[in-house]
Amino acid sequence: MSRIVFHALGRKFLQREEDMPADDGARQVIYQTLALGHHIGVIDCLQTLLSCPEDGYADWIAALPEGEARRKLAGALRFGEIMIDASHAALLARALDQGRAAMDERQRGWSDALMRELAAMDAEPALYLMVKRHED
């Protein structure tokens, strides 16, 4: 059986401790360089946020209104992997809210977990989710 798993960015770190600036003012510079990722030695540590059986996931996204948000989430079924970042947060949050009435209790729990992460992305745009299909 396949599962759709949401992996959230738990933390980022530089490969060498001496590479980390001591100045808090350097925080913005670090976040701007994160786009360069592994080229500067930044390693992403992902943790499992949410895991759904593939058929349950398909039913969950079917409860969402037709449109871009539903298409985005359906990409995990079609391609086996999608990335969700801050640019998708508002779009997905609206769709999850609009589809809530058509969801069962389990799907609403999944929505609540995803909504918390989307809100965190609004506050910290460097956060993202990797959504992948995993074969059990």
C-alpha positions as CSV (number, residue, x, y, z in Angstrom):
1,M,0.0,0.0,0.0
2,S,1.3,3.5,-0.8
3,R,1.3,6.5,1.5
4,I,1.5,10.2,0.9
5,V,3.9,11.7,3.4
6,F,4.4,15.4,4.1
7,H,8.0,16.1,5.2
8,A,8.4,19.4,7.0
9,L,11.6,21.4,7.2
10,G,12.7,20.8,10.9
11,R,15.9,22.8,10.7
12,K,18.8,23.8,8.5
13,F,22.4,23.7,9.4
14,L,25.8,24.5,7.9
15,Q,28.2,21.7,7.5
16,R,30.9,23.3,9.6
17,E,30.1,25.0,13.0
18,E,32.6,27.8,12.3
19,D,30.6,28.8,9.2
20,M,27.7,30.0,11.4
21,P,27.9,33.8,12.0
22,A,27.6,34.8,15.6
23,D,25.8,38.0,14.8
24,D,22.0,37.9,14.9
25,G,21.9,40.5,12.2
26,A,23.4,37.9,9.8
27,R,20.1,35.9,10.0
28,Q,18.7,37.6,6.9
29,V,21.8,37.0,4.9
30,I,21.7,33.3,5.8
31,Y,18.0,33.0,4.7
32,Q,18.8,34.7,1.4
33,T,21.6,32.2,0.8
34,L,19.4,29.2,1.5
35,A,18.2,29.4,-2.0
36,L,21.7,28.3,-2.9
37,G,21.3,25.3,-0.6
38,H,23.9,22.6,-0.9
39,H,26.2,24.8,-2.9
40,I,27.2,26.6,0.3
41,G,27.0,23.5,2.5
42,V,23.4,24.0,3.9
43,I,21.8,20.8,4.8
44,D,18.0,20.5,5.3
45,C,16.7,18.2,8.1
46,L,13.2,17.1,7.2
47,Q,10.7,15.5,9.7
48,T,7.5,13.7,9.0
49,L,4.5,16.0,9.5
50,L,1.7,13.9,8.2
51,S,1.3,10.5,6.6
52,C,-1.9,9.5,4.7
53,P,-2.8,6.3,2.9
54,E,-2.8,7.1,-0.8
55,D,-6.5,6.4,-1.3
56,G,-7.4,8.5,1.8
57,Y,-5.3,11.3,0.4
58,A,-7.1,11.1,-2.9
59,D,-10.5,11.3,-1.1
60,W,-9.2,14.2,1.0
61,I,-8.1,16.4,-2.0
62,A,-11.4,15.5,-3.8
63,A,-13.2,17.4,-1.0
64,L,-11.4,20.6,-2.1
65,P,-12.9,22.9,-4.6
66,E,-11.8,22.6,-8.2
67,G,-8.9,24.8,-9.0
68,E,-5.2,25.5,-8.6
69,A,-4.9,24.3,-4.9
70,R,-6.5,20.9,-5.7
71,R,-4.3,20.6,-8.8
72,K,-1.2,21.3,-6.8
73,L,-2.0,18.7,-4.2
74,A,-3.0,16.1,-6.9
75,G,0.6,16.4,-8.2
76,A,1.7,14.1,-5.4
77,L,-0.5,11.4,-6.9
78,R,0.5,12.2,-10.5
79,F,4.2,12.8,-10.1
80,G,5.0,11.1,-6.8
81,E,6.4,14.2,-5.3
82,I,5.6,17.9,-4.9
83,M,7.1,20.8,-3.0
84,I,4.9,23.3,-1.0
85,D,6.5,26.6,-0.1
86,A,5.3,30.0,1.2
87,S,4.1,31.0,-2.3
88,H,1.4,28.2,-2.0
89,A,0.4,28.8,1.6
90,A,-2.6,31.2,1.1
91,L,-3.9,29.3,-1.9
92,L,-3.9,26.0,-0.1
93,A,-5.2,27.4,3.2
94,R,-8.2,28.9,1.4
95,A,-9.0,25.6,-0.4
96,L,-8.7,23.6,2.8
97,D,-11.0,26.0,4.6
98,Q,-13.6,25.9,1.7
99,G,-13.5,22.1,1.5
100,R,-13.8,21.5,5.3
101,A,-17.5,20.9,5.3
102,A,-17.1,18.0,2.8
103,M,-14.4,16.3,4.8
104,D,-14.7,13.5,7.4
105,E,-13.1,13.8,10.8
106,R,-9.8,12.2,9.8
107,Q,-9.5,14.5,6.8
108,R,-10.2,17.5,9.0
109,G,-7.4,16.4,11.2
110,W,-5.1,16.2,8.2
111,S,-6.2,19.7,7.2
112,D,-5.6,21.1,10.7
113,A,-2.0,19.7,10.6
114,L,-1.4,21.2,7.2
115,M,-3.0,24.5,8.1
116,R,-0.6,24.9,11.1
117,E,2.4,24.3,8.8
118,L,1.0,26.8,6.2
119,A,0.6,29.4,8.9
120,A,4.2,28.8,10.0
121,M,5.3,29.3,6.4
122,D,3.6,32.7,6.4
123,A,5.7,33.7,9.4
124,E,8.9,32.2,8.1
125,P,9.1,31.9,4.3
126,A,12.2,29.7,4.4
127,L,10.0,26.8,5.6
128,Y,8.7,24.3,3.0
129,L,7.1,20.8,2.7
130,M,8.2,18.0,0.5
131,V,5.2,15.7,-0.2
132,K,6.2,12.3,-1.5
133,R,4.6,9.0,-2.3
134,H,6.1,6.1,-0.3
135,E,5.6,2.5,-1.0
136,D,5.0,0.4,2.2
